Amino acid sequence: MSATVVACLLLAGCTSEDPAPTPTASAALGRSGVTAPDGWDGTVTITAPQASDPLLTDTRALLDAGLMVGMPLEINADQDLPAQGLTITRTYPVPLGADMAATLAFFNEDAGGWQAVPSELSSDRRTVSAVVTHLSVWNDIVSGTQQSVADFRSAAGDAVRAGSELTASALSAAGAKLADVADWMYYAVGKVFDTRVEAPVCEGDPPSWVRDVVFIEDHRNNSIRFCTGRDAKKPNLLVVKARVNRGFAFAAKPAVKTAWQYNSSETTGLWDAVLPWLKANDEALRDTLLDVTGGDPRLAVGAGQELSLGLAEKDTRAVKGSTVLELQPPDALLFLYSLLGQLIMQDLGLKDASVLTTALALSSCISSVAEADRDDPLKIAKAVLVCLQSQSETITKLTVRIMTETSRDAAATLSTARVLTRASIYLALIGPVFSTMNWVAETQTLKNARTIDVFTTVVPKRPKTEVIVLDIYDSNGKVRTKYDIDDMDGEPVDCASPSKASRGPAVFECGVVAFNGVACWKALDGSSTVLCLGTPWSTTLRRAPVLGSGVGELDSEPIPFGIELADGTRWWLRLGGAWPFTGVDTIPIYGPDSGDMDEALIQRFDEEPIIKDNGTWTVLRGPFLDSGDAPDEAVRVDIAKVWFVSGRWQ
């Protein structure tokens, strides 16, 4: 169901031929009346107010929001008001429809906006009244569904037009501006408060480790619309997108650790700044705010908004069960938070201020809410409206303080205060909007209409990686018989540091890149030479004269001298030199023993070169690319064997 509200002049309705103010304890003008309690002998006057720019501007804003606004009147008294207050009433020529609501509101000069007060509609639905303890410019504001407003206007008939014409002729020159607005009010058209959106779009098929993805078949009326695909930059990540197809927020509950997440409701990073501030300054308020916003405001996905998640294979496989994401219908508090924030933002365009102030208002009034029915948005709205009468200034100041101290774009105090005046209007008039929204129905929908289940492929049992440690010497300090020695001519090589592949002392890294002396042992025959092994599977030791003696300490986490992958290919540890590109933020670390230099084993700068998982080691394998700015195309592969080197002879 969708709802719309239509703006019109609300029966300015001066039914008296003489609209001059009547100065009595109980005054009346047209359809407006003020009644004092017995025993108070003050005098009340009702006159046309000055049509200030702020008053006209905010009235037009309410009309833009789809509300019906009456003719403002200024009410004054010559004495302090009685403790019981005065009762203001406004009466309509015909009853308001069952799905219409009315409230009285005063013009808050400090905030520059109309602020609603708790009001009552008579049993015959013709009179709205409120007990007030201060006097100023007052008005009535009404909302309703499109059909109910049309029926009301039809039933009121000529009384609406006659009322506006009489009011226009009776008001002063200042009031003539209001009469111009009155005509505009009468014909303005409101907004539809429910939401329908297109389905989200995902790129490519899910990664190969995903066997199946299950979610509700897409339809334009689904409450949540889903899609899945893969990450273009990291193709091994599964991408899940969920878009809210209703006029209120849903609380996202990911069941898996995410590689990344994006919520289009939270593009400014407001809550990433505000939540730490609240934790440091008012943890109790923070906990209440989390309750109000569904557990985590960063995961409250608003009307028409989208949540996107990147899921890694390892994290997805670790989930108990198959559900990776659920979007829960909001409870009454989250429903109010999202609906108020959305409507206020449409009116005022203050995204961060609207969201934060609404959350703080509901949180600050939580004790009032506790006395209401927490499952009934209308009762909560009424409780919060009552609370705002005493808390508005405090909430405004707190909003400005938080936004300032978290380096947000803090709205001026006046603008922030207007958020609360608008919140009061919607809290007072939420009934018609609520009655046509499908929140109640949504709380009854089956869970599987709002979840995504991912089923992964069956993983074959992976063999453990074999770790081999090489030493060219036997237990007697003799070179093992399997090695031949090749004496190298030329300049002495510099052995400046321990080998990065060494798991024991006395193995060094020697020479320049071309020499590739990754693993060199000091010769034990009395000569000033070293014996160097080019690859773990080589049977030839190269002898070279040496300059240095391997200064420095062993690497606490050595990396393999050589690698044999599960497919049988072998790879040797690179000493350095200029190699082709392997992708942005990567470096090649192992070259292929086959000699075909079209790919390498690589390391991403933000990851370890070798990942160990339950005894099976893995490494990234990827092609050489034409540009270093291109994303790498590496995939993680299993390692069958690794070789390290060691030596005991000093």
ZIVEN-V374287 format. One record per residue. N is the residue number from 1. PHI is phi in whole degrees, 0 to 359 (999 if undefined). Layout:
BEGIN
N_PHI, N_PHI
END
This chain:
BEGIN
1_999, 2_237, 3_234, 4_218, 5_238, 6_243, 7_267, 8_207, 9_293, 10_271, 11_41, 12_309, 13_54, 14_287, 15_274, 16_272, 17_285, 18_245, 19_277, 20_299, 21_297, 22_251, 23_277, 24_222, 25_296, 26_239, 27_251, 28_215, 29_212, 30_61, 31_268, 32_258, 33_215, 34_230, 35_238, 36_257, 37_289, 38_301, 39_96, 40_264, 41_249, 42_285, 43_245, 44_251, 45_235, 46_237, 47_224, 48_285, 49_279, 50_290, 51_274, 52_289, 53_301, 54_301, 55_295, 56_295, 57_298, 58_287, 59_296, 60_297, 61_297, 62_296, 63_295, 64_301, 65_281, 66_93, 67_256, 68_264, 69_235, 70_275, 71_272, 72_291, 73_225, 74_265, 75_243, 76_227, 77_222, 78_268, 79_222, 80_302, 81_288, 82_294, 83_300, 84_284, 85_81, 86_248, 87_254, 88_259, 89_228, 90_223, 91_241, 92_252, 93_290, 94_224, 95_295, 96_289, 97_296, 98_298, 99_252, 100_240, 101_222, 102_225, 103_214, 104_269, 105_213, 106_251, 107_272, 108_280, 109_297, 110_295, 111_267, 112_71, 113_205, 114_287, 115_238, 116_283, 117_235, 118_303, 119_229, 120_235, 121_258, 122_297, 123_298, 124_274, 125_60, 126_246, 127_228, 128_253, 129_220, 130_208, 131_270, 132_236, 133_244, 134_212, 135_242, 136_191, 137_274, 138_239, 139_203, 140_242, 141_228, 142_229, 143_227, 144_185, 145_288, 146_303, 147_292, 148_294, 149_293, 150_299, 151_296, 152_298, 153_295, 154_295, 155_291, 156_291, 157_55, 158_293, 159_299, 160_296, 161_292, 162_298, 163_298, 164_293, 165_292, 166_295, 167_297, 168_299, 169_283, 170_274, 171_283, 172_286, 173_300, 174_296, 175_288, 176_299, 177_299, 178_293, 179_295, 180_299, 181_296, 182_301, 183_300, 184_295, 185_303, 186_297, 187_256, 188_294, 189_243, 190_273, 191_250, 192_271, 193_265, 194_269, 195_226, 196_225, 197_228, 198_286, 199_292, 200_292, 201_241, 202_243, 203_262, 204_70, 205_275, 206_302, 207_301, 208_296, 209_283, 210_267, 211_279, 212_199, 213_234, 214_237, 215_208, 216_299, 217_301, 218_294, 219_209, 220_296, 221_260, 222_301, 223_291, 224_234, 225_246, 226_244, 227_202, 228_223, 229_192, 230_227, 231_283, 232_297, 233_275, 234_230, 235_300, 236_277, 237_267, 238_278, 239_255, 240_239, 241_235, 242_224, 243_240, 244_282, 245_248, 246_222, 247_270, 248_210, 249_280, 250_240, 251_265, 252_282, 253_232, 254_293, 255_260, 256_227, 257_297, 258_260, 259_288, 260_200, 261_212, 262_219, 263_241, 264_293, 265_287, 266_234, 267_282, 268_269, 269_71, 270_306, 271_286, 272_297, 273_269, 274_283, 275_298, 276_298, 277_297, 278_296, 279_297, 280_280, 281_247, 282_203, 283_293, 284_295, 285_295, 286_299, 287_297, 288_294, 289_297, 290_298, 291_297, 292_297, 293_262, 294_86, 295_109, 296_198, 297_299, 298_289, 299_246, 300_273, 301_264, 302_285, 303_303, 304_74, 305_265, 306_230, 307_249, 308_238, 309_231, 310_252, 311_242, 312_272, 313_301, 314_300, 315_291, 316_291, 317_294, 318_281, 319_291, 320_281, 321_89, 322_249, 323_287, 324_256, 325_207, 326_230, 327_250, 328_271, 329_302, 330_289, 331_285, 332_298, 333_292, 334_296, 335_302, 336_296, 337_303, 338_287, 339_291, 340_298, 341_301, 342_294, 343_293, 344_294, 345_295, 346_299, 347_287, 348_255, 349_70, 350_257, 351_298, 352_297, 353_296, 354_296, 355_293, 356_292, 357_297, 358_298, 359_296, 360_292, 361_297, 362_295, 363_291, 364_293, 365_258, 366_297, 367_293, 368_292, 369_297, 370_300, 371_278, 372_267, 373_271, 374_291, 375_261, 376_239, 377_302, 378_291, 379_289, 380_296, 381_301, 382_295, 383_296, 384_292, 385_300, 386_298, 387_297, 388_297, 389_301, 390_255, 391_255, 392_304, 393_295, 394_297, 395_294, 396_299, 397_297, 398_294, 399_300, 400_298, 401_296, 402_297, 403_294, 404_290, 405_282, 406_257, 407_60, 408_278, 409_280, 410_292, 411_290, 412_300, 413_305, 414_300, 415_295, 416_295, 417_296, 418_294, 419_301, 420_288, 421_297, 422_291, 423_301, 424_297, 425_298, 426_290, 427_297, 428_287, 429_247, 430_290, 431_309, 432_298, 433_294, 434_298, 435_295, 436_257, 437_271, 438_259, 439_295, 440_300, 441_298, 442_293, 443_292, 444_259, 445_291, 446_294, 447_302, 448_289, 449_278, 450_231, 451_232, 452_239, 453_247, 454_242, 455_248, 456_267, 457_292, 458_286, 459_266, 460_296, 461_298, 462_264, 463_292, 464_291, 465_284, 466_276, 467_253, 468_242, 469_245, 470_265, 471_216, 472_286, 473_258, 474_272, 475_295, 476_262, 477_82, 478_261, 479_295, 480_298, 481_293, 482_286, 483_260, 484_264, 485_246, 486_247, 487_285, 488_262, 489_272, 490_119, 491_292, 492_299, 493_263, 494_265, 495_254, 496_267, 497_206, 498_296, 499_291, 500_289, 501_256, 502_271, 503_248, 504_202, 505_283, 506_69, 507_237, 508_238, 509_255, 510_231, 511_79, 512_271, 513_304, 514_298, 515_285, 516_54, 517_270, 518_289, 519_226, 520_230, 521_251, 522_291, 523_293, 524_257, 525_263, 526_92, 527_275, 528_272, 529_227, 530_236, 531_247, 532_244, 533_253, 534_284, 535_221, 536_299, 537_265, 538_285, 539_246, 540_245, 541_260, 542_267, 543_264, 544_218, 545_297, 546_240, 547_257, 548_314, 549_224, 550_75, 551_286, 552_109, 553_246, 554_296, 555_294, 556_294, 557_233, 558_295, 559_250, 560_300, 561_291, 562_207, 563_226, 564_242, 565_283, 566_297, 567_274, 568_93, 569_287, 570_245, 571_220, 572_253, 573_288, 574_280, 575_270, 576_158, 577_98, 578_270, 579_242, 580_296, 581_287, 582_240, 583_123, 584_298, 585_58, 586_225, 587_215, 588_285, 589_238, 590_225, 591_257, 592_282, 593_291, 594_290, 595_89, 596_277, 597_275, 598_247, 599_204, 600_208, 601_269, 602_238, 603_232, 604_277, 605_297, 606_263, 607_225, 608_290, 609_294, 610_237, 611_252, 612_253, 613_227, 614_54, 615_89, 616_256, 617_264, 618_228, 619_215, 620_271, 621_240, 622_208, 623_280, 624_286, 625_239, 626_280, 627_221, 628_283, 629_272, 630_284, 631_293, 632_292, 633_245, 634_285, 635_235, 636_274, 637_232, 638_282, 639_253, 640_275, 641_221, 642_228, 643_244, 644_242, 645_234, 646_208, 647_199, 648_247, 649_257, 650_269
END
